[in-house]
């Protein structure tokens, strides 16, 4: 490993005492100072017959403590068998191996999976002195994790968020606490966190309070002690609040490494090792933060995980805004106006029979206007700003409320922004005065900007229906489009083609150049497939190096053959990765609706079987399925 060789070179270049333990302590010191790897330094222990029987930990670095969760007192000065007695059967050959290495010198490298830590490590063992040896551990779990496992992990998180967004956005006031606690539990269990919580920011009183908390099994809750905590407690981490105000997360990988102060004391009392907090923001207003604690182990985050946490935070913010808007509707107008200053919602008041209307400044600001720019105002002011296609939705919801079918009016609509774009709003209201005949006379309500929530929901839908690596549609979306294509073909007396494509030689790419090269080839392959078909056709990645292409509204097999030949031709051009030429081919199996069947599952299966016939006969070609074709065994 180049990094270890570099450290050896640095150690040799230092002017060290080359005798006794002093030299080795200096060596350890150098490793501790200059390496981010987990490092341990050992001494061989021999029995009365001068045979190696155990080894003693002389020193370790901080990264070693982080990985194992053990303290300095539990390791340094102890022997390997004292710490891990389960290794007693290992000493006869294992300790002998280390002794021989310490005599002969050199470096031994291997990969090892730790069942207790549930992680993969690259282990390097080396020696610079007879009777002593050192080990370097590098966490390679992420590299070992299969792409489909990562995809499943993120896909599961996306489904959880979609479920929360659909279920909890419409909850009633009496369900808020139970629903938010359940949402925290779902997210916490998915991430494997020990504690998930929501704090508010009360800048007026300079305090922060724990509003909701979920704890994993065996983890002590602290919600009762964390009420009205002074914001100055966070001063130990200088940029905590400023980071949240900028909309960024605060990540503390190792609480023990924090500077001494009140914050470290508070976190240490909760036994927290790692934490991350994500701000809860409504436009420019900072409402509080969502936090995740790890007590039993340390944790690292990927950028995608942090993005998903932000989506969850935005869902929580919109739940809060929605509940605040509903609470405001049941109050008198004076109290409503006061509450709206904190909810960031706009107020409207409509005299239904005359068309007169009153809007507040915030109502106009949502659309980018000053209220004076819209005056004189009436209900027509709103009708002119509402998206024409959404007016029917609003009218239907109003009629249902006026007829008594619903207790209040509610609709999600688009409002014309001053800059020419559209702003999504949640429009809610209630009739507050009726005449004796039961006609509605006056209605009041609110507008809440839900554009960010809509963007978050759209992002979740996109992630659920598109492959994270290539951006192509998933098999679920492809099947939906296939159903539409077949229905259209049936009506117009046409056909639909299903191409099942497998990349030839792709495994060799991963084995020879690594998974990053494999990912590069998959993304480039997706572009080549897309360039061979029409915009109306569908290209989908269905797993690993397998793809499905759906070609709709064909009258003969000629265009299908043309596209298949075009794909094979495109893949005759090598891929260039880091100046390396990579050659792969494509085996294509084709089934036709309705010639080879009417069910999507059956058509994909027959295309798959045709593809395997190409694999067996030489690869890098295409073949059409035949009726009742059976895959050879």
Backbone torsions as a table, in degrees:
resi	resn	phi	psi	omega
1	UNK	NA	125.0	-174.0
2	UNK	-57.2	-37.1	-176.8
3	UNK	-64.4	-40.9	-179.7
4	UNK	-68.2	-41.1	178.0
5	UNK	-60.6	-38.8	178.1
6	UNK	-63.5	-39.8	179.1
7	UNK	-64.7	-40.1	176.1
8	UNK	-58.0	-43.5	-178.3
9	UNK	-62.8	-41.1	179.7
10	UNK	-65.2	-39.7	-179.8
11	UNK	-65.5	-42.5	179.8
12	UNK	-63.9	-31.0	-177.7
13	UNK	-79.1	-13.5	179.9
14	UNK	-80.2	147.3	178.4
15	UNK	-85.0	91.1	-175.7
16	UNK	-112.1	159.2	171.2
17	UNK	-72.3	114.7	-171.0
18	UNK	-89.1	17.0	177.9
19	UNK	-126.5	148.0	172.8
20	UNK	68.3	-166.7	-174.8
21	UNK	-71.2	-23.6	-177.7
22	UNK	-56.1	-45.0	179.7
23	UNK	-59.8	-43.3	-177.3
24	UNK	-71.1	-35.3	176.2
25	UNK	-63.9	-39.2	177.1
26	UNK	-63.8	-40.3	177.7
27	UNK	-59.8	-47.0	177.9
28	UNK	-59.5	-44.5	-179.5
29	UNK	-57.8	-42.5	179.6
30	UNK	-61.6	-45.5	178.8
31	UNK	-59.3	-46.7	-177.5
32	UNK	-59.5	-41.5	-176.2
33	UNK	-74.5	-37.4	-166.3
34	UNK	-109.5	-3.2	-175.8
35	UNK	-118.7	143.0	174.4
36	UNK	-97.0	1.4	179.4
37	UNK	-82.0	157.4	171.9
38	UNK	-73.4	126.9	-171.7
39	UNK	-129.8	139.6	175.9
40	UNK	-138.4	143.6	-176.9
41	UNK	-122.8	128.3	-171.5
42	UNK	-125.1	159.6	172.5
43	UNK	-122.8	132.2	178.7
44	UNK	-70.9	133.0	176.5
45	UNK	-109.2	133.1	-178.5
46	UNK	-114.0	153.4	179.4
47	UNK	-87.6	-171.4	-177.2
48	UNK	-61.7	-24.2	-179.0
49	UNK	-95.0	13.5	178.1
50	UNK	64.9	27.5	175.2
51	UNK	-100.7	140.3	179.1
52	UNK	-64.0	131.7	-177.0
53	UNK	-129.0	-17.6	-178.3
54	UNK	-167.3	178.0	174.2
55	UNK	-142.8	146.4	-175.3
56	UNK	-106.5	137.5	175.5
57	UNK	-75.4	116.5	177.5
58	UNK	-86.1	-42.7	-179.9
59	UNK	-163.0	156.1	174.5
60	UNK	-142.7	161.9	177.9
61	UNK	-100.4	176.9	-174.4
62	UNK	-63.1	-37.2	-179.5
63	UNK	-60.5	-31.8	177.9
64	UNK	-65.1	-42.4	177.4
65	UNK	-62.3	-41.5	-177.4
66	UNK	-60.9	-42.0	-176.5
67	UNK	-72.2	-44.5	-174.1
68	UNK	-86.0	-23.2	-175.4
69	UNK	77.3	6.2	179.0
70	UNK	-91.6	155.8	179.8
71	UNK	-94.9	169.4	179.5
72	UNK	-59.4	-42.2	-178.4
73	UNK	-65.3	-26.4	-177.8
74	UNK	-84.2	-11.3	-173.9
75	UNK	-118.1	-62.4	-172.0
76	UNK	-62.1	129.4	-179.0
77	UNK	90.1	-10.0	179.0
78	UNK	-95.1	159.1	176.5
79	UNK	-94.6	163.1	-178.2
80	UNK	-60.2	-41.4	-178.4
81	UNK	-75.3	-23.5	174.7
82	UNK	-69.1	-38.8	-179.0
83	UNK	-79.4	-40.1	-177.6
84	UNK	-128.3	76.8	-178.2
85	UNK	-60.6	-19.8	-179.8
86	UNK	-65.7	-12.7	-179.2
87	UNK	-88.8	12.0	-175.2
88	UNK	-59.5	-30.8	178.4
89	UNK	-77.8	-8.6	-177.7
90	UNK	-87.6	-22.0	-167.5
91	UNK	-66.2	-31.7	-175.2
92	UNK	-60.4	-43.1	-179.3
93	UNK	-105.0	-33.4	-177.2
94	UNK	-65.9	-50.0	-179.5
95	UNK	-65.0	-36.0	177.1
96	UNK	-61.0	-40.1	178.2
97	UNK	-60.5	-44.2	-179.8
98	UNK	-66.2	-37.7	-179.7
99	UNK	-64.6	-44.1	179.9
100	UNK	-62.8	-38.4	178.1
101	UNK	-64.7	-40.2	-179.0
102	UNK	-66.5	-26.1	179.1
103	UNK	-82.9	-47.4	-175.0
104	UNK	-81.2	-24.4	-177.0
105	UNK	80.0	-172.6	179.4
106	UNK	96.8	-173.1	-176.9
107	UNK	-131.3	132.3	174.3
108	UNK	-115.3	133.3	-176.9
109	UNK	-127.3	136.2	175.1
110	UNK	-156.2	167.4	178.2
111	UNK	-108.8	141.8	-174.9
112	UNK	-141.3	136.8	176.6
113	UNK	-100.1	127.6	178.1
114	UNK	-96.1	113.8	179.9
115	UNK	-66.6	-37.8	-177.4
116	UNK	-68.3	-39.0	-179.7
117	UNK	-91.6	-13.2	-179.0
118	UNK	57.5	44.3	-178.8
119	UNK	-139.6	153.0	172.4
120	UNK	-95.4	139.9	177.7
121	UNK	-130.3	142.7	165.1
122	UNK	-91.4	123.1	-174.6
123	UNK	-111.5	129.9	175.4
124	UNK	-122.9	128.9	-179.8
125	UNK	-116.4	130.5	-179.1
126	UNK	-147.7	164.1	-177.5
127	UNK	-142.0	146.6	174.6
128	UNK	-124.7	3.3	-176.8
129	UNK	-159.4	140.4	-179.7
130	UNK	-58.6	126.0	177.5
131	UNK	92.6	-4.4	-179.8
132	UNK	-130.7	148.6	174.1
133	UNK	-151.6	165.5	-178.0
134	UNK	-133.4	156.0	176.3
135	UNK	-130.2	145.1	175.1
136	UNK	-122.8	127.7	-179.6
137	UNK	-112.6	130.0	175.9
138	UNK	-122.0	126.4	-179.9
139	UNK	-72.8	115.5	179.6
140	UNK	-118.2	23.7	-177.1
141	UNK	-58.0	-45.2	-177.7
142	UNK	-61.0	-41.9	179.8
143	UNK	-66.8	-33.0	-179.3
144	UNK	-76.5	-24.2	-176.1
145	UNK	-67.1	132.0	-178.0
146	UNK	-70.2	145.6	179.4
147	UNK	-55.3	-38.5	-179.4
148	UNK	-67.9	-29.2	177.0
149	UNK	-68.6	-42.0	176.9
150	UNK	-62.5	-43.4	-179.9
151	UNK	-61.5	-42.9	178.4
152	UNK	-61.9	-41.3	-179.1
153	UNK	-60.6	-50.6	-177.6
154	UNK	-70.5	-36.9	178.4
155	UNK	-62.5	-40.4	178.7
156	UNK	-63.1	-41.5	178.3
157	UNK	-63.0	-40.4	179.2
158	UNK	-62.1	-42.6	-179.9
159	UNK	-65.2	-38.5	177.3
160	UNK	-60.9	-45.2	-179.3
161	UNK	-65.3	-40.5	178.2
162	UNK	-62.8	-40.3	179.9
163	UNK	-64.4	-43.9	178.5
164	UNK	-63.2	-45.0	-178.3
165	UNK	-60.6	-40.3	-177.4
166	UNK	-75.9	-36.0	-175.1
167	UNK	-85.1	-40.1	-167.8
168	UNK	-94.6	-15.7	179.7
169	UNK	-64.2	-31.6	-175.3
170	UNK	-102.2	18.5	-177.8
171	UNK	-70.9	153.2	177.8
172	UNK	-86.1	171.3	-176.8
173	UNK	-60.2	-35.3	-177.0
174	UNK	-77.5	-7.0	-178.4
175	UNK	-107.9	-0.6	-171.1
176	UNK	-58.9	-56.0	-172.9
177	UNK	-61.9	-46.1	-178.8
178	UNK	-64.0	-41.2	-177.0
179	UNK	-68.8	-41.3	179.9
180	UNK	-67.7	-41.2	177.3
181	UNK	-61.0	-37.7	178.7
182	UNK	-67.6	-39.2	178.6
183	UNK	-64.1	-41.6	177.9
184	UNK	-61.6	-39.2	179.6
185	UNK	-63.5	-44.5	-178.6
186	UNK	-62.9	-45.5	-178.8
187	UNK	-68.6	-42.7	-179.2
188	UNK	-61.5	-43.9	179.3
189	UNK	-65.9	-37.4	180.0
190	UNK	-64.8	-42.7	-178.4
191	UNK	-81.8	-10.2	-177.4
192	UNK	73.4	24.4	179.9
193	UNK	-75.9	160.4	176.9
194	UNK	-94.3	-25.6	-178.6
195	UNK	-152.2	134.9	175.5
196	UNK	-128.9	139.6	-172.7
197	UNK	-154.0	164.8	175.2
198	UNK	-126.8	127.1	174.8
199	UNK	-113.7	149.0	171.1
200	UNK	-99.8	165.2	171.2
201	UNK	-114.1	120.3	174.8
202	UNK	-112.1	87.9	-175.2
203	UNK	-71.4	-24.6	178.3
204	UNK	-64.2	-45.6	179.9
205	UNK	-96.9	3.0	178.0
206	UNK	55.8	46.3	179.1
207	UNK	-135.1	166.3	172.7
208	UNK	-138.4	138.9	-175.1
209	UNK	-129.9	146.5	177.3
210	UNK	-81.5	110.7	-176.6
211	UNK	-89.5	-40.8	-179.2
212	UNK	-138.5	147.6	179.8
213	UNK	-150.9	134.4	171.4
214	UNK	-121.4	135.8	179.2
215	UNK	-124.1	137.8	175.7
216	UNK	-69.6	167.1	-178.5
217	UNK	-58.5	130.2	177.8
218	UNK	87.2	-0.8	-179.2
219	UNK	-102.6	130.4	-177.9
220	UNK	-76.5	134.0	175.7
221	UNK	-76.7	153.8	-179.8
222	UNK	-135.3	15.3	-174.7
223	UNK	-60.6	-37.2	-177.1
224	UNK	-68.1	-33.4	-179.0
225	UNK	-81.4	-15.2	-172.7
226	UNK	-106.5	54.5	176.8
227	UNK	-112.3	134.6	179.2
228	UNK	52.4	46.4	176.9
229	UNK	-74.4	126.9	-179.4
230	UNK	-59.2	137.9	179.7
231	UNK	-63.0	-22.3	-179.6
232	UNK	-65.9	-15.9	175.5
233	UNK	-61.7	-31.4	-178.2
234	UNK	-78.9	-2.8	-176.7
235	UNK	-66.6	-19.6	178.5
236	UNK	-61.1	-29.1	174.0
237	UNK	-109.5	97.7	-165.8
238	UNK	-50.5	-39.6	-171.8
239	UNK	-104.8	17.7	-178.8
240	UNK	-55.1	-60.1	-176.4
241	UNK	-67.9	-42.1	179.5
242	UNK	-60.2	-38.8	178.8
243	UNK	-63.1	-42.8	176.9
244	UNK	-64.6	-40.3	179.5
245	UNK	-62.1	-29.1	177.3
246	UNK	-83.0	-1.4	178.9
247	UNK	82.6	17.6	-177.0
248	UNK	-108.3	156.5	180.0
249	UNK	-80.5	155.2	171.9
250	UNK	-106.8	120.3	-177.8
251	UNK	-120.4	122.2	176.6
252	UNK	-118.5	104.1	-177.3
253	UNK	-71.1	-36.8	-176.3
254	UNK	-135.6	103.6	-178.1
255	UNK	-61.7	-33.0	-178.3
256	UNK	-64.9	-19.4	-179.0
257	UNK	-88.2	-3.0	178.9
258	UNK	-66.2	152.2	174.5
259	UNK	-64.3	150.8	-179.4
260	UNK	-61.4	139.9	-179.6
261	UNK	164.6	-176.9	-176.4
262	UNK	-63.4	-38.7	-178.6
263	UNK	-61.7	-46.9	-180.0
264	UNK	-61.1	-38.5	179.4
265	UNK	-64.1	-45.1	-178.6
266	UNK	-62.9	-44.2	-178.5
267	UNK	-70.0	-37.8	-179.6
268	UNK	-65.1	-35.1	178.4
269	UNK	-63.1	-24.2	179.0
270	UNK	-94.9	5.4	178.1
271	UNK	60.7	30.3	-176.8
272	UNK	-78.6	132.7	174.6
273	UNK	-97.4	-48.6	-178.1
274	UNK	-132.4	143.3	175.2
275	UNK	-145.6	154.4	170.8
276	UNK	-138.7	137.9	177.3
277	UNK	-126.2	135.6	-179.0
278	UNK	-116.4	129.7	-177.0
279	UNK	-66.7	145.6	172.3
280	UNK	-101.4	107.6	-173.0
281	UNK	-122.5	141.2	170.7
282	UNK	-119.0	100.7	-171.2
283	UNK	57.4	-116.6	-178.9
284	UNK	-95.6	-0.3	-178.9
285	UNK	-89.5	128.3	177.3
286	UNK	-95.9	117.4	-174.5
287	UNK	-93.4	-30.7	-177.1
288	UNK	167.0	-149.5	178.2
289	UNK	-153.9	152.9	176.1
290	UNK	-102.0	130.1	-175.1
291	UNK	-126.8	150.4	176.8
292	UNK	-129.5	127.9	178.6
293	UNK	-112.9	144.3	168.6
294	UNK	-118.0	121.2	-176.9
295	UNK	-103.9	-39.3	-173.3
296	UNK	-85.4	-21.1	-177.3
297	UNK	-155.6	175.4	175.5
298	UNK	-93.2	161.6	-176.1
299	UNK	-144.3	145.3	174.3
300	UNK	-118.3	151.2	-178.8
301	UNK	-115.8	145.1	170.3
302	UNK	-94.0	163.0	179.7
303	UNK	-62.5	-37.3	-179.7
304	UNK	-65.6	-39.7	178.3
305	UNK	-61.7	-42.4	179.6
306	UNK	-64.2	-40.8	177.0
307	UNK	-59.9	-40.5	179.4
308	UNK	-67.1	-36.0	176.0
309	UNK	-63.3	-38.2	177.6
310	UNK	-64.1	-39.9	177.5
311	UNK	-61.7	-42.6	178.4
312	UNK	-62.9	-41.7	178.6
313	UNK	-61.0	-40.4	-179.7
314	UNK	-67.0	-36.3	176.5
315	UNK	-62.1	-43.0	178.5
316	UNK	-61.9	-40.4	179.2
317	UNK	-61.9	-43.9	-177.7
318	UNK	-71.3	-30.7	171.8
319	UNK	-60.8	-45.8	-179.8
320	UNK	-60.4	-45.9	-178.8
321	UNK	-64.6	-39.1	-179.2
322	UNK	-65.6	-43.9	179.9
323	UNK	-64.3	-40.0	179.0
324	UNK	-63.3	-39.0	179.1
325	UNK	-64.8	-41.5	179.9
326	UNK	-67.0	-39.4	177.2
327	UNK	-60.9	-40.4	-178.2
328	UNK	-64.4	-34.0	-176.6
329	UNK	-65.4	-25.6	-177.0
330	UNK	-91.6	4.4	179.1
331	UNK	-103.3	166.4	177.3
332	UNK	-67.0	161.9	-174.1
333	UNK	-61.5	-38.4	-179.3
334	UNK	-64.5	-44.8	178.4
335	UNK	-68.6	-34.3	178.8
336	UNK	-61.9	-46.7	-178.7
337	UNK	-60.5	-38.9	179.2
338	UNK	-66.8	-42.7	-178.7
339	UNK	-66.8	-32.4	-176.4
340	UNK	-64.9	-23.4	178.4
341	UNK	-62.9	-30.6	-179.6
342	UNK	-91.4	-22.0	-177.4
343	UNK	-91.7	-11.8	179.0
344	UNK	67.8	26.8	179.1
345	UNK	-102.5	155.6	177.3
346	UNK	-99.1	147.7	-175.8
347	UNK	-106.5	137.7	171.7
348	UNK	-131.5	149.9	-179.0
349	UNK	-137.3	119.4	-170.3
350	UNK	-123.2	122.7	171.4
351	UNK	-89.4	103.4	-163.9
352	UNK	-64.6	-42.5	-174.3
353	UNK	-74.6	-27.8	-178.3
354	UNK	-99.9	-20.1	-177.6
355	UNK	85.7	-1.5	177.5
356	UNK	-67.2	146.9	-178.6
357	UNK	-148.0	150.7	176.3
358	UNK	-127.4	131.5	177.2
359	UNK	-124.8	147.1	177.1
360	UNK	-93.4	176.5	-176.0
361	UNK	-60.7	-40.9	-177.8
362	UNK	-63.1	-36.6	178.1
363	UNK	-57.1	-43.8	179.7
364	UNK	-71.5	-37.5	-177.9
365	UNK	-62.6	-32.3	179.2
366	UNK	-57.3	-35.0	178.3
367	UNK	-91.5	6.9	178.6
368	UNK	83.2	14.0	-176.9
369	UNK	-107.3	160.4	160.5
370	UNK	-89.1	145.9	-178.1
371	UNK	-59.3	-34.8	-179.4
372	UNK	-63.5	-26.4	179.5
373	UNK	-71.5	-20.5	-177.5
374	UNK	-98.4	-14.2	-176.6
375	UNK	-70.4	148.9	-2.6
376	UNK	-74.0	144.5	-174.4
377	UNK	-107.3	152.6	174.2
378	UNK	-155.9	-175.6	178.3
379	UNK	-62.8	-25.6	178.2
380	UNK	-66.1	-26.1	176.1
381	UNK	-57.7	-46.0	178.6
382	UNK	-69.8	-41.9	-177.9
383	UNK	-61.7	-32.2	179.4
384	UNK	-76.8	-22.1	-179.1
385	UNK	-93.7	-21.9	-177.8
386	UNK	-75.5	142.2	178.5
387	UNK	-60.1	130.9	-176.6
388	UNK	-53.1	-39.1	-179.0
389	UNK	-70.1	-21.5	-177.7
390	UNK	-89.1	-13.4	-179.6
391	UNK	-62.4	-34.8	178.4
392	UNK	-65.3	-38.6	178.5
393	UNK	-64.2	-43.8	-180.0
394	UNK	-64.2	-43.7	-178.3
395	UNK	-62.8	-41.7	179.6
396	UNK	-63.2	-44.8	-179.9
397	UNK	-65.1	-37.1	177.8
398	UNK	-64.8	-45.7	-179.3
399	UNK	-61.8	-37.8	178.2
400	UNK	-65.6	-38.1	178.2
401	UNK	-72.0	-42.7	-180.0
402	UNK	-63.4	-30.8	-178.8
403	UNK	-86.0	-3.4	177.8
404	UNK	88.9	6.4	-179.6
405	UNK	-72.8	-27.9	179.4
406	UNK	-127.9	149.5	-179.6
407	UNK	-74.5	-24.4	178.3
408	UNK	-150.8	160.9	178.7
409	UNK	-89.4	137.3	178.1
410	UNK	-152.9	135.7	176.9
411	UNK	-158.5	146.0	173.9
412	UNK	-100.9	117.0	-170.3
413	UNK	-132.2	164.5	176.2
414	UNK	-104.4	134.7	-179.0
415	UNK	-114.6	133.0	-179.8
416	UNK	-65.7	124.4	178.5
417	UNK	-89.9	154.5	-179.1
418	UNK	-59.3	-29.9	-178.2
419	UNK	-80.7	2.0	177.8
420	UNK	100.8	-14.3	179.3
421	UNK	-86.9	-168.3	-179.1
422	UNK	-124.9	139.8	178.4
423	UNK	-112.5	128.9	175.9
424	UNK	-80.1	131.8	178.9
425	UNK	-129.3	151.0	169.5
426	UNK	-97.8	112.0	-177.3
427	UNK	-100.5	115.6	-178.2
428	UNK	-132.9	145.8	179.7
429	UNK	-167.3	176.7	-178.8
430	UNK	-153.4	141.8	174.8
431	UNK	-70.0	127.3	-178.6
432	UNK	-108.6	-7.6	178.1
433	UNK	-149.4	132.1	178.1
434	UNK	-122.1	153.6	173.4
435	UNK	-87.7	178.9	-175.5
436	UNK	-65.5	-25.5	-179.9
437	UNK	-84.2	-2.1	179.2
438	UNK	90.1	12.7	177.0
439	UNK	-84.1	141.6	178.2
440	UNK	-73.5	132.4	-179.3
441	UNK	-106.8	-45.0	-175.2
442	UNK	-138.4	142.4	-177.0
443	UNK	-140.6	137.9	176.4
444	UNK	-124.6	154.1	-179.2
445	UNK	-170.6	-168.9	-175.0
446	UNK	-136.4	156.3	168.4
447	UNK	-117.1	128.0	175.9
448	UNK	-121.2	130.0	178.3
449	UNK	-71.7	113.9	179.9
450	UNK	-115.2	24.3	-177.8
451	UNK	-59.6	-42.5	-179.2
452	UNK	-65.0	-38.6	177.8
453	UNK	-64.4	-40.9	179.1
454	UNK	-63.0	-40.4	178.3
455	UNK	-64.6	-40.8	-179.9
456	UNK	-64.6	-42.5	179.2
457	UNK	-65.0	-39.0	179.0
458	UNK	-66.0	-39.0	178.5
459	UNK	-64.4	-41.4	178.9
460	UNK	-63.6	-43.0	178.5
461	UNK	-62.3	-41.3	-179.7
462	UNK	-64.1	-44.6	-179.4
463	UNK	-64.0	-33.1	-178.5
464	UNK	-74.0	-24.4	-174.5
465	UNK	-110.5	2.0	-177.9
466	UNK	-133.6	143.1	179.0
467	UNK	-64.6	129.6	-175.0
468	UNK	-64.5	-31.0	-176.4
469	UNK	-84.0	-50.3	-172.2
470	UNK	-97.6	-18.3	-175.8
471	UNK	80.9	-1.2	178.0
472	UNK	-73.3	163.8	178.4
473	UNK	-66.9	152.3	175.6
474	UNK	-81.6	171.1	179.9
475	UNK	-62.8	-34.1	179.4
476	UNK	-62.7	-47.0	178.6
477	UNK	-66.1	-38.8	179.9
478	UNK	-61.6	-40.5	179.2
479	UNK	-65.3	-39.4	177.4
480	UNK	-61.0	-44.2	-180.0
481	UNK	-68.8	-33.0	178.3
482	UNK	-64.3	-39.4	177.7
483	UNK	-61.1	-43.6	179.2
484	UNK	-64.4	-43.7	-179.3
485	UNK	-61.7	-42.2	-179.6
486	UNK	-67.5	-39.2	177.2
487	UNK	-62.6	-41.4	178.9
488	UNK	-65.3	-42.0	178.7
489	UNK	-62.8	-38.7	179.8
490	UNK	-64.3	-42.1	-179.7
491	UNK	-67.0	-39.1	-172.8
492	UNK	-99.0	8.0	179.0
493	UNK	57.8	46.2	178.4
494	UNK	-123.0	-169.1	-176.0
495	UNK	-129.1	165.8	174.6
496	UNK	-128.8	134.7	179.4
497	UNK	-104.9	137.7	176.5
498	UNK	-116.7	116.8	178.4
499	UNK	-105.8	118.4	175.1
500	UNK	-100.0	117.1	-171.7
501	UNK	-119.8	132.1	175.0
502	UNK	-122.8	134.0	-179.3
503	UNK	-77.9	128.4	179.6
504	UNK	-83.7	128.8	176.2
505	UNK	81.3	13.0	-177.1
506	UNK	-69.2	-36.8	-179.7
507	UNK	-58.5	-36.8	-179.9
508	UNK	-64.4	-30.1	178.4
509	UNK	-63.2	-48.8	178.7
510	UNK	-62.3	-43.1	-177.6
511	UNK	-66.9	-36.0	-174.4
512	UNK	-88.9	-38.3	-172.6
513	UNK	-117.9	-7.9	179.0
514	UNK	98.1	168.0	-175.2
515	UNK	-69.9	-26.7	177.2
516	UNK	-64.5	-39.6	175.9
517	UNK	-64.8	-40.6	177.4
518	UNK	-60.4	-43.5	178.0
519	UNK	-62.4	-39.7	178.4
520	UNK	-60.6	-45.9	-179.0
521	UNK	-63.6	-41.2	-179.8
522	UNK	-63.1	-41.5	179.7
523	UNK	-67.5	-40.7	178.3
524	UNK	-68.1	-37.3	178.0
525	UNK	-61.8	-40.3	178.5
526	UNK	-59.5	-41.3	179.1
527	UNK	-66.0	-39.6	-179.7
528	UNK	-67.5	-41.5	176.0
529	UNK	-58.6	-47.9	-176.4
530	UNK	-62.7	-31.8	-178.6
531	UNK	-74.2	-12.6	-176.9
532	UNK	-94.8	-8.3	-174.8
533	UNK	-122.6	172.5	177.3
534	UNK	-80.8	164.7	178.7
535	UNK	-65.2	-27.6	-179.1
536	UNK	-76.9	-15.2	179.6
537	UNK	-82.8	165.9	-176.5
538	UNK	-119.7	129.6	173.4
539	UNK	-114.7	126.2	-174.4
540	UNK	-131.9	140.4	170.4
541	UNK	-96.5	122.4	-173.7
542	UNK	-107.9	3.3	176.1
543	UNK	142.6	134.6	176.8
544	UNK	56.5	-120.6	179.5
545	UNK	-110.0	29.3	-179.8
546	UNK	-109.9	138.3	-177.2
547	UNK	-132.6	155.8	176.9
548	UNK	-127.8	126.9	177.4
549	UNK	-115.4	129.5	-179.8
550	UNK	-114.7	120.6	-178.5
551	UNK	-112.6	117.2	-173.6
552	UNK	-102.8	163.9	174.6
553	UNK	53.8	55.2	175.5
554	UNK	-105.7	147.9	-179.4
555	UNK	-104.4	-20.2	178.3
556	UNK	-147.8	179.4	-178.8
557	UNK	-86.4	-7.2	-176.7
558	UNK	-58.8	-49.7	179.6
559	UNK	-65.3	-28.1	178.8
560	UNK	-68.8	-45.8	177.2
561	UNK	-60.8	-40.4	-179.9
562	UNK	-60.2	-45.0	-179.3
563	UNK	-66.9	-41.1	179.3
564	UNK	-61.2	-45.0	178.6
565	UNK	-65.2	-36.4	179.5
566	UNK	-64.9	-40.8	178.3
567	UNK	-63.6	-46.7	-180.0
568	UNK	-61.3	-39.2	178.2
569	UNK	-64.4	-42.1	179.2
570	UNK	-60.8	-38.1	-177.1
571	UNK	-82.8	-2.2	172.6
572	UNK	-77.1	-15.4	177.7
573	UNK	-85.5	122.4	-177.7
574	UNK	-61.5	152.1	171.7
575	UNK	-87.9	139.6	179.0
576	UNK	-109.6	114.5	179.9
577	UNK	-126.5	117.6	-179.0
578	UNK	48.1	47.6	178.5
579	UNK	70.1	4.6	177.3
580	UNK	-96.0	136.7	178.2
581	UNK	-91.3	121.2	-177.9
582	UNK	-115.9	125.4	-178.7
583	UNK	-113.1	124.7	173.7
584	UNK	-138.4	159.4	178.0
585	UNK	-119.5	-172.0	179.8
586	UNK	-141.3	128.0	174.1
587	UNK	-102.9	127.8	-170.1
588	UNK	-124.4	126.3	171.8
589	UNK	-111.6	138.6	-172.5
590	UNK	-128.1	130.5	171.1
591	UNK	-121.1	155.5	-174.5
592	UNK	-124.5	130.9	170.5
593	UNK	-91.8	131.4	4.7
594	UNK	-99.1	9.2	-173.5
595	UNK	-58.5	-40.7	-175.9
596	UNK	-102.7	7.4	179.2
597	UNK	142.1	171.5	-179.4
598	UNK	-116.7	-20.2	-179.6
599	UNK	-86.7	138.4	-177.9
600	UNK	-58.5	-45.3	-178.4
601	UNK	-59.7	-41.9	-179.2
602	UNK	-67.1	-41.2	-178.9
603	UNK	-66.2	-40.4	178.0
604	UNK	-66.1	-40.5	-179.8
605	UNK	-62.5	-43.0	-178.4
606	UNK	-69.8	-35.3	175.2
607	UNK	-65.1	-37.9	177.8
608	UNK	-63.5	-44.1	179.6
609	UNK	-63.4	-39.6	177.7
610	UNK	-65.2	-37.3	177.7
611	UNK	-63.2	-42.1	179.5
612	UNK	-65.4	-29.9	176.4
613	UNK	-64.9	-34.8	176.4
614	UNK	-69.4	-40.5	178.5
615	UNK	-58.2	-41.5	-177.1
616	UNK	-74.6	-23.2	-173.4
617	UNK	-101.9	9.4	176.0
618	UNK	130.7	-9.6	174.6
619	UNK	69.2	175.8	174.8
620	UNK	53.1	50.2	178.8
621	UNK	-156.0	-175.1	177.4
622	UNK	-134.5	157.5	178.7
623	UNK	-150.2	147.4	176.5
624	UNK	-92.2	145.4	176.2
625	UNK	-72.2	152.1	174.0
626	UNK	-117.3	159.0	-178.2
627	UNK	-63.8	139.2	179.5
628	UNK	59.9	26.0	178.4
629	UNK	-66.0	137.4	178.5
630	UNK	-116.9	136.2	177.2
631	UNK	-72.6	132.9	179.3
632	UNK	-69.4	150.9	-177.6
633	UNK	-111.6	NA	NA
